[in-house]
Amino acid sequence: MAHCPKCGKHLKIYNVSQFCPKCGVNLRFYEFEKNFYREAKYAELSNAAVHVKIRRLKASFIGNKLTILRLIAAVFPLAALLVPAAVFNLYLPFFSEKLALSGLGLYGAFSSGSLMYLTDMHFSSPGGETYDLFFKALLFYAVAAVLAVLILLLTLLCFLSVKNMQKIIASVAFAGAVFSLVSFFVLNTFIDKWDKCTLASAEVLQADRGYGFPVLFAAFAAVFAVNLLLWIKGIPVEYAQGMEERLEIYRKVKKGELDLDSLPQPVVETEETRKIDEEIAAEEENLARLKAEHRARNESAPENGTQGGETDE
């Protein structure tokens, strides 16, 4: 249950009156002016926090041409994963399948069970040791695919840190380019050695090179270049006057370092607030002038009436 804000009396459920049964204070309007200003200050600060978030969100996605290009380039690595880096023909008794080393190809090989067979080939002979290279190339390619997804997620969340997110995305793109390049060389080494294996091994698995690795490397390089430029040039965020100062005060209020009652109203004086104060002062001055004129007319009216009566007599 509630308590009286003045005397602290515990209010029962049947105390429906707006007056305290002990001290008689009006519960609804007690310290109304103080609470009104407190709410006005909090609204001013919280509105600044929302304003700053919206400006950062806008600047991160459509702030300039580079941010728009970053948003577009984030899709490049995922699109590059659709281009096969290599094609493998698997021949087994009563079964054969064509596998593409790509994003969709890896998913298809995993769902069909062919990937499980390929991962067990390094235990077989001949060619088992050579197949380890294929397993490593597959692992590096999978890491590059994960980094491609991570780039898209980080780009969509770039508004969380306007200053540092481009550094993180550039680092991830650089790592993706390295992994795709290492996977390319390891896979080429595997294909060269696999072709020299015995005929039995060649009849089980045949490999052909594709164009996926150059495309994937170029996609990561494009993401890295765009975010590197944003890292160097920075992303300018335009704030209204006083918004950053209000945000800093709002954070201190949330942490309990500042009390709302100790702050002035408005909390931060800007050109806009000064203009509003001048308009209010002008309205008050105009209202005071009208009251003075009205009072002067009322005071002069009886005197005029008395003088007129004497003249008639």
PyMOL commands that set and color helices and strands:
alter all, ss='L'
color gray80, all
select helices_A, chain A and resi 32-62+65-73+76-80+103-112+114-119+121-123+128-156+158-160+165-195+199-204+212-233+243-255+260-262+271-312
alter helices_A, ss='H'
color red, helices_A
select strands_A, chain A and resi 86-92+95-100+205-209
alter strands_A, ss='S'
color yellow, strands_A
deselect
rebuild
show_as cartoon
